[in-house]
Every structure is written in C-alpha cells, then in structure tokens.
Amino acid sequence: MEFVDIMAIAGAILASIGGASLIIGVLSSWLGKVWASRIMQKEIADHNKELEKLKSEFLLDTESFKTRLKKSEYIFEMEYDAASKLVEIRRNLLPTVDRPEMDYYEANDVMAENFGRIETDLGLFLKRYGVVLDDEAISLIESAQMDAGNEKFYLEDGMITKASNEVAGRVYSNLREAERIMRKKVLSQADMRKSD
C-alpha cells in the first residue's frame, strides 16, 4: 500500500467520521430541540394546571369570604336592632316627670305598676333577639324579666310595697347594664369596620 492510498483511506475515514459527526450533531441538535420542546410543553401544562388549581381555590376562598361577610353583616344588623330595641324598652320604663319634686322612689313605683307589661316586653325581646345576645346580657334581661314577673303578684291593691320599689330599681339597673354591654359590642364592631 502506498502512502497515497493510506492518505486516501485516512481522508475517507476522516470524511466519513466528519460526515458521521455532522449527522450525529444535526440529529443531536434536532433531538435536543424535540426533547426541549416536549419538556417545555409539559412544564407549561403543569404550570397551567397549577394556575387553574390556584384560581379555583381563590374563587372558593372568595365565595366563602363573601358568605361569611354577609352573615357577619346580618348578625351586626340584628345586634344593632337588639341594642336599639332595648334602649327603647328601657326608655319606655321611665315615667314622665309629672311634678318637679318627683324622686327616684316615685319613679320606681310607676315602673312597679307596669311589671306585667315589662315582663311581656322582655319576653318578646328575648324571643326576637336572644340568638344574637351574649350570655351576660341574656342573664341580665332574664333576671329583670323574672323579677318583674314574680313581683307583679305582690302589688297590694294598687299600693307599691318597699320590696316592689326595690325590685323596680333592680329591673331598671339590670336593663341599663344589659344595654351598656350591647351598645359597647355594637360600637366596637362599628369601629372595626371603619378601620378596615
């Protein structure tokens, strides 16, 4: 074999290796692009799936929040109405001053004369608003209702006893305290809404 033949063979080998390398390079590049494209499509699909899941969760959370907000607003309105109604009931207990020298005990006597109406008004109030009242306010109002209901039987021929006078004072005091508790709660919620 001659040197030229060896060189020709070597050149042919190198050409075929170069051609093969070129083919391998082109195929590798094409295959890499295909794989990259498929991987990218899979990543995009996974991200889109995750995005849809997050959107769905967000919408559910938003709807849940809206529902809770509506319930909260309704309860607030009921609490406001209850506080307003109790103010009205308590104010209606107060007699009109019919002479300048009318005192606390005389005012209690007038309230004692209305124990039956007070008992009824408080019973109706608790039926309507008891669900939104806290335990302390309910306890005070129930105590006032029971005092008025029990004491209405001890009025003696239109005469108010000292015990009935004291009960009237206690009824009024309990209602004033229940009103204070309810107003405080309503006003604190109104303040929270301003800061939101």
C-alpha positions in Angstrom: 0.0 0.0 0.0 1.2 3.2 -0.9 1.3 6.3 1.1 -1.2 8.0 -1.2 -3.6 5.1 -0.7 -3.2 5.3 3.0 -3.8 9.0 2.8 -6.8 8.5 0.7 -8.1 5.9 3.1 -7.3 8.1 6.0 -9.1 11.0 4.2 -12.1 8.8 3.5 -12.2 7.7 7.1 -11.9 11.2 8.3 -14.5 12.4 5.9 -16.8 9.6 6.9 -16.1 10.4 10.6 -16.7 14.1 9.9 -19.9 13.3 8.0 -21.0 11.0 10.7 -20.1 13.6 13.3 -22.1 16.2 11.3 -25.0 13.8 11.0 -24.8 13.0 14.7 -24.5 16.7 15.5 -27.5 17.5 13.4 -29.5 14.6 14.8 -28.5 15.5 18.4 -29.5 19.1 17.8 -32.8 18.1 16.4 -33.4 15.5 19.1 -32.4 18.1 21.8 -34.9 20.6 20.3 -37.7 18.0 20.2 -37.0 17.0 23.9 -36.7 20.6 25.0 -40.0 21.4 23.2 -41.7 18.4 24.9 -40.3 19.2 28.3 -41.3 22.9 27.9 -44.8 21.8 26.8 -45.0 19.5 29.8 -43.8 22.3 32.1 -46.3 24.8 30.6 -49.1 22.2 31.0 -48.1 21.6 34.7 -47.9 25.3 35.4 -51.3 25.9 33.7 -52.8 23.1 35.7 -51.3 24.5 39.0 -52.6 28.0 38.0 -56.1 26.7 37.4 -56.0 24.9 40.7 -54.9 28.2 42.4 -57.6 30.1 40.6 -60.2 27.6 41.7 -59.0 27.8 45.3 -59.0 31.6 45.2 -62.6 31.6 43.9 -63.7 29.2 46.6 -62.0 31.3 49.2 -63.5 34.5 47.8 -67.0 33.0 47.8 -66.5 31.7 51.3 -65.4 35.1 52.5 -68.4 36.8 50.8 -70.7 34.3 52.6 -69.1 34.9 55.9 -69.2 38.7 55.4 -72.9 38.6 54.6 -73.6 36.5 57.7 -71.5 38.9 59.7 -73.3 41.9 58.3 -76.7 40.3 59.1 -75.6 39.5 62.7 -74.3 43.0 63.1 -77.7 44.4 61.9 -79.5 42.1 64.3 -77.3 43.2 67.2 -77.8 46.8 66.3 -81.6 46.3 66.2 -81.5 44.5 69.5 -79.5 47.3 71.2 -81.8 49.9 69.8 -84.9 47.9 70.9 -83.6 47.5 74.4 -82.9 51.3 74.6 -86.5 51.8 73.6 -87.8 49.3 76.2 -85.7 50.8 79.0 -86.7 54.4 78.0 -90.4 53.4 78.0 -90.0 52.3 81.6 -89.1 55.7 82.7 -92.2 57.6 83.8 -92.7 61.2 82.6 -92.0 63.6 85.4 -95.4 64.9 86.4 -94.1 67.3 89.1 -90.8 68.9 89.9 -90.3 67.1 93.2 -90.7 63.6 91.7 -87.9 61.4 93.0 -86.2 58.1 92.3 -88.6 56.1 94.5 -91.7 57.5 92.9 -90.3 56.7 89.5 -89.7 53.1 90.7 -93.3 53.0 92.0 -94.6 53.9 88.5 -92.3 51.2 87.0 -93.6 48.7 89.5 -97.2 49.4 88.4 -96.1 48.1 84.9 -94.4 44.9 86.0 -96.8 42.8 83.8 -96.1 44.8 80.7 -92.3 44.8 81.4 -92.4 41.0 81.8 -94.2 40.7 78.4 -92.0 43.2 76.6 -88.8 41.5 77.8 -90.1 38.0 76.9 -90.9 39.2 73.4 -87.5 40.9 73.2 -85.7 37.7 74.1 -87.7 35.7 71.6 -86.7 38.0 68.8 -83.1 38.8 69.7 -81.9 36.2 72.1 -79.9 34.4 69.4 -77.5 37.4 68.9 -77.1 38.4 72.6 -74.2 37.3 74.6 -74.7 35.3 77.8 -74.2 38.2 80.2 -76.8 40.4 78.5 -79.2 37.5 78.4 -78.7 36.8 82.0 -79.4 40.4 83.0 -82.5 40.6 80.8 -83.8 37.3 82.1 -83.2 38.4 85.6 -85.2 41.6 85.0 -88.0 39.7 83.3 -88.2 37.2 86.2 -88.1 39.9 88.8 -91.0 41.8 87.1 -93.0 38.6 86.5 -92.6 37.4 90.1 -93.2 40.8 91.8 -96.3 41.7 89.7 -98.2 39.4 92.1 -97.2 41.4 95.2 -98.8 44.7 94.4 -101.3 45.3 97.1 -104.5 47.0 95.8 -102.6 49.4 93.8 -100.1 50.1 96.6 -96.5 49.6 95.9 -94.5 47.9 98.7 -91.0 48.8 99.6 -89.9 45.4 98.2 -91.6 46.1 94.9 -90.0 49.5 94.7 -86.6 47.9 95.2 -87.3 45.3 92.6 -88.3 48.0 90.1 -84.9 49.7 90.8 -83.1 46.4 90.2 -85.1 45.7 87.0 -84.1 49.1 85.6 -80.5 48.7 86.7 -80.2 45.3 85.1 -81.6 46.6 81.8 -79.3 49.6 81.9 -76.3 47.2 82.3 -77.5 44.9 79.5 -77.9 47.9 77.3 -74.4 49.1 78.1 -73.0 45.7 77.2 -74.9 45.6 73.9 -74.1 49.1 72.9 -70.4 48.5 73.7 -70.4 45.4 71.4 -72.2 47.2 68.6 -69.9 50.3 68.8 -66.8 48.2 68.9 -67.9 46.3 65.7 -68.7 49.7 64.0 -65.2 50.9 64.9 -63.6 47.7 63.4 -65.5 48.4 60.2 -64.1 51.9 60.0 -60.5 50.7 60.3 -61.0 48.0 57.5 
